[in-house]
């Protein structure tokens, strides 16, 4: 019996380096370029372009410009599916922070409801949309997905690589979008590719870095 136990210990020690190497190799395949976060099977920018915290995201960008900027960085414009997965996180939430909507968590327009009495004694409900304004990237600390991507709802609509030759799909809403009209799990609004739009920005996606290019701290956001 003692011999069997010793043999098992020897086997475990002999194979442990191979297990560790396999785990390290798996982790290295899941590393992302600087400023991006790992999301399921791909990487996504942590913030809206230029992907820096505390900076105003760039707007008035043609769809084709967004595509070229991502390509120039060795990335690609996110598909609607990638965008939605990054927003909903590993638990597939309806909103970046959970399944229940939280007023003010993300930079969306707010709905104000007032109740008054008419002269004939009936209650009247009035709804007003209170517009917000653009915020700096990452300013809304609660508006972050389970993968670590900020401002995926609100602030700016985001171009995605979808649609046809003339139109594509915008995701996420902007500061002027009524709060409950957008979520992580639905495609939201079509837009003409040939317009610069004041409340539209974008972010990029990419594949994981190959092992040879994956160094330490590669997932830290760019300064």
C-alpha positions as a Python dict, from the first residue, in 0.01 Angstrom:
ca = {
    (1, 'X'): (0, 0, 0),
    (2, 'X'): (287, 233, 91),
    (3, 'X'): (451, 150, -243),
    (4, 'X'): (133, 249, -434),
    (5, 'X'): (117, 587, -253),
    (6, 'X'): (481, 660, -330),
    (7, 'X'): (428, 571, -694),
    (8, 'X'): (131, 810, -718),
    (9, 'X'): (334, 1093, -563),
    (10, 'X'): (616, 1035, -810),
    (11, 'X'): (374, 1040, -1104),
    (12, 'X'): (210, 1364, -988),
    (13, 'X'): (546, 1534, -946),
    (14, 'X'): (661, 1414, -1285),
    (15, 'X'): (357, 1547, -1467),
    (16, 'X'): (308, 1874, -1277),
    (17, 'X'): (552, 2073, -1501),
    (18, 'X'): (350, 1972, -1805),
    (19, 'X'): (23, 2082, -1644),
    (20, 'X'): (172, 2417, -1548),
    (21, 'X'): (313, 2468, -1896),
    (22, 'X'): (-25, 2392, -2049),
    (23, 'X'): (-198, 2638, -1819),
    (24, 'X'): (57, 2908, -1896),
    (25, 'X'): (19, 2845, -2267),
    (26, 'X'): (-358, 2876, -2240),
    (27, 'X'): (-326, 3207, -2055),
    (28, 'X'): (-78, 3343, -2307),
    (29, 'X'): (-319, 3276, -2591),
    (30, 'X'): (-578, 3489, -2411),
    (31, 'X'): (-366, 3804, -2383),
    (32, 'X'): (-472, 4122, -2556),
    (33, 'X'): (-296, 4425, -2706),
    (34, 'X'): (-250, 4726, -2476),
    (35, 'X'): (-574, 4904, -2385),
    (36, 'X'): (-793, 4605, -2467),
    (37, 'X'): (-967, 4352, -2243),
    (38, 'X'): (-1018, 3979, -2310),
    (39, 'X'): (-1376, 3894, -2396),
    (40, 'X'): (-1468, 3532, -2454),
    (41, 'X'): (-1283, 3451, -2779),
    (42, 'X'): (-1157, 3798, -2876),
    (43, 'X'): (-1033, 4132, -2739),
    (44, 'X'): (-1214, 4467, -2730),
    (45, 'X'): (-1108, 4825, -2657),
    (46, 'X'): (-1171, 4917, -2295),
    (47, 'X'): (-1307, 5260, -2392),
    (48, 'X'): (-1451, 5436, -2695),
    (49, 'X'): (-1188, 5565, -2940),
    (50, 'X'): (-918, 5687, -2882),
    (51, 'X'): (-948, 5431, -2602),
    (52, 'X'): (-804, 5640, -2320),
    (53, 'X'): (-970, 5704, -1982),
    (54, 'X'): (-1058, 6063, -1901),
    (55, 'X'): (-1050, 6167, -2268),
    (56, 'X'): (-1347, 6280, -2476),
    (57, 'X'): (-1424, 6006, -2730),
    (58, 'X'): (-1387, 6105, -3093),
    (59, 'X'): (-1712, 6161, -3281),
    (60, 'X'): (-1805, 6281, -3633),
    (61, 'X'): (-1621, 5984, -3780),
    (62, 'X'): (-1735, 5822, -4105),
    (63, 'X'): (-1794, 5447, -4089),
    (64, 'X'): (-1509, 5397, -4337),
    (65, 'X'): (-1278, 5610, -4118),
    (66, 'X'): (-1357, 5393, -3817),
    (67, 'X'): (-1278, 5080, -4019),
    (68, 'X'): (-944, 5222, -4138),
    (69, 'X'): (-840, 5346, -3793),
    (70, 'X'): (-898, 5000, -3645),
    (71, 'X'): (-706, 4835, -3931),
    (72, 'X'): (-415, 5078, -3889),
    (73, 'X'): (-381, 4953, -3530),
    (74, 'X'): (-388, 4587, -3631),
    (75, 'X'): (-746, 4557, -3512),
    (76, 'X'): (-1092, 4550, -3672),
    (77, 'X'): (-1426, 4721, -3622),
    (78, 'X'): (-1636, 4504, -3391),
    (79, 'X'): (-1927, 4303, -3530),
    (80, 'X'): (-2266, 4346, -3363),
    (81, 'X'): (-2229, 4002, -3208),
    (82, 'X'): (-1886, 4084, -3061),
    (83, 'X'): (-2013, 4417, -2935),
    (84, 'X'): (-2316, 4258, -2770),
    (85, 'X'): (-2111, 3983, -2605),
    (86, 'X'): (-1861, 4234, -2467),
    (87, 'X'): (-2143, 4449, -2330),
    (88, 'X'): (-2344, 4171, -2164),
    (89, 'X'): (-2037, 4007, -2010),
    (90, 'X'): (-1974, 3642, -1926),
    (91, 'X'): (-2313, 3613, -1753),
    (92, 'X'): (-2503, 3753, -2054),
    (93, 'X'): (-2671, 4037, -1866),
    (94, 'X'): (-2926, 4263, -2031),
    (95, 'X'): (-2724, 4566, -1920),
    (96, 'X'): (-2348, 4585, -1854),
    (97, 'X'): (-2402, 4577, -1476),
    (98, 'X'): (-2691, 4327, -1451),
    (99, 'X'): (-3043, 4240, -1565),
    (100, 'X'): (-3221, 4518, -1377),
    (101, 'X'): (-3199, 4869, -1521),
    (102, 'X'): (-3024, 5125, -1297),
    (103, 'X'): (-3108, 5489, -1355),
    (104, 'X'): (-2793, 5698, -1393),
    (105, 'X'): (-2548, 5406, -1413),
    (106, 'X'): (-2470, 5486, -1778),
    (107, 'X'): (-2476, 5816, -1967),
    (108, 'X'): (-2823, 5797, -2121),
    (109, 'X'): (-3110, 6047, -2134),
    (110, 'X'): (-3341, 6033, -1835),
    (111, 'X'): (-3720, 6015, -1832),
    (112, 'X'): (-3889, 6253, -1590),
    (113, 'X'): (-4251, 6177, -1501),
    (114, 'X'): (-4471, 6440, -1338),
    (115, 'X'): (-4821, 6381, -1204),
    (116, 'X'): (-5073, 6664, -1186),
    (117, 'X'): (-5446, 6697, -1123),
    (118, 'X'): (-5666, 6836, -1398),
    (119, 'X'): (-5952, 7075, -1325),
    (120, 'X'): (-6205, 6792, -1340),
    (121, 'X'): (-6027, 6583, -1078),
    (122, 'X'): (-5837, 6329, -1288),
    (123, 'X'): (-5467, 6257, -1264),
    (124, 'X'): (-5247, 6349, -1559),
    (125, 'X'): (-4903, 6202, -1615),
    (126, 'X'): (-4650, 6396, -1820),
    (127, 'X'): (-4325, 6245, -1942),
    (128, 'X'): (-4026, 6456, -2033),
    (129, 'X'): (-3692, 6339, -2168),
    (130, 'X'): (-3403, 6511, -1991),
    (131, 'X'): (-3100, 6503, -2219),
    (132, 'X'): (-2758, 6440, -2073),
    (133, 'X'): (-2431, 6551, -2236),
    (134, 'X'): (-2120, 6368, -2361),
    (135, 'X'): (-1895, 6241, -2084),
    (136, 'X'): (-1525, 6161, -2071),
    (137, 'X'): (-1435, 5797, -2128),
    (138, 'X'): (-1479, 5595, -1809),
    (139, 'X'): (-1644, 5880, -1619),
    (140, 'X'): (-1948, 5661, -1538),
    (141, 'X'): (-1775, 5409, -1313),
    (142, 'X'): (-2081, 5182, -1279),
    (143, 'X'): (-2120, 5152, -1656),
    (144, 'X'): (-1872, 4869, -1702),
    (145, 'X'): (-1934, 4517, -1829),
    (146, 'X'): (-1822, 4194, -1668),
    (147, 'X'): (-1530, 4187, -1912),
    (148, 'X'): (-1414, 4536, -1811),
    (149, 'X'): (-1537, 4743, -2110),
    (150, 'X'): (-1671, 5090, -2019),
    (151, 'X'): (-1953, 5304, -2165),
    (152, 'X'): (-2103, 5033, -2382),
    (153, 'X'): (-2445, 5180, -2312),
    (154, 'X'): (-2483, 5553, -2355),
    (155, 'X'): (-2233, 5833, -2411),
    (156, 'X'): (-2196, 5767, -2787),
    (157, 'X'): (-2358, 5532, -3032),
    (158, 'X'): (-2092, 5301, -3177),
    (159, 'X'): (-2035, 5192, -3536),
    (160, 'X'): (-2028, 4814, -3591),
    (161, 'X'): (-1925, 4603, -3886),
    (162, 'X'): (-2272, 4496, -3999),
    (163, 'X'): (-2548, 4580, -4244),
    (164, 'X'): (-2506, 4633, -4617),
    (165, 'X'): (-2319, 4861, -4858),
    (166, 'X'): (-2516, 5170, -4751),
    (167, 'X'): (-2622, 5113, -4392),
    (168, 'X'): (-2478, 4962, -4077),
    (169, 'X'): (-2592, 4901, -3722),
    (170, 'X'): (-2521, 5140, -3436),
    (171, 'X'): (-2511, 4988, -3090),
    (172, 'X'): (-2546, 5113, -2736),
    (173, 'X'): (-2725, 5447, -2754),
    (174, 'X'): (-2591, 5792, -2670),
    (175, 'X'): (-2639, 6065, -2410),
    (176, 'X'): (-2957, 6165, -2597),
    (177, 'X'): (-3115, 5818, -2613),
    (178, 'X'): (-3408, 5746, -2376),
    (179, 'X'): (-3265, 5513, -2116),
    (180, 'X'): (-3474, 5200, -2162),
    (181, 'X'): (-3463, 5195, -2544),
    (182, 'X'): (-3126, 5020, -2557),
    (183, 'X'): (-2964, 4716, -2400),
    (184, 'X'): (-2669, 4485, -2459),
    (185, 'X'): (-2879, 4211, -2614),
    (186, 'X'): (-3061, 4383, -2901),
    (187, 'X'): (-2951, 4546, -3225),
    (188, 'X'): (-3059, 4902, -3195),
    (189, 'X'): (-3038, 5153, -3480),
    (190, 'X'): (-2943, 5157, -3848),
    (191, 'X'): (-2735, 5447, -3982),
    (192, 'X'): (-2607, 5556, -4321),
    (193, 'X'): (-2237, 5480, -4359),
    (194, 'X'): (-2165, 5803, -4545),
    (195, 'X'): (-2258, 6048, -4266),
    (196, 'X'): (-2055, 6201, -3989),
    (197, 'X'): (-2285, 6196, -3686),
    (198, 'X'): (-2229, 6409, -3377),
    (199, 'X'): (-2334, 6143, -3127),
    (200, 'X'): (-2156, 5844, -3287),
    (201, 'X'): (-1811, 5707, -3201),
    (202, 'X'): (-1664, 5355, -3215),
    (203, 'X'): (-1428, 5104, -3057),
    (204, 'X'): (-1215, 4824, -3205),
    (205, 'X'): (-1190, 4450, -3157),
    (206, 'X'): (-905, 4209, -3229),
    (207, 'X'): (-793, 3850, -3193),
    (208, 'X'): (-575, 3744, -2901),
    (209, 'X'): (-204, 3804, -2936),
    (210, 'X'): (10, 3509, -3040),
    (211, 'X'): (234, 3379, -2764),
    (212, 'X'): (550, 3533, -2909),
    (213, 'X'): (398, 3882, -2890),
    (214, 'X'): (228, 3849, -2554),
    (215, 'X'): (449, 4019, -2300),
    (216, 'X'): (376, 4137, -1946),
    (217, 'X'): (118, 4408, -1882),
    (218, 'X'): (-24, 4391, -2234),
    (219, 'X'): (-378, 4440, -2107),
    (220, 'X'): (-309, 4770, -1931),
    (221, 'X'): (-496, 5066, -2086),
    (222, 'X'): (-287, 5307, -2290),
    (223, 'X'): (-209, 5638, -2120),
}
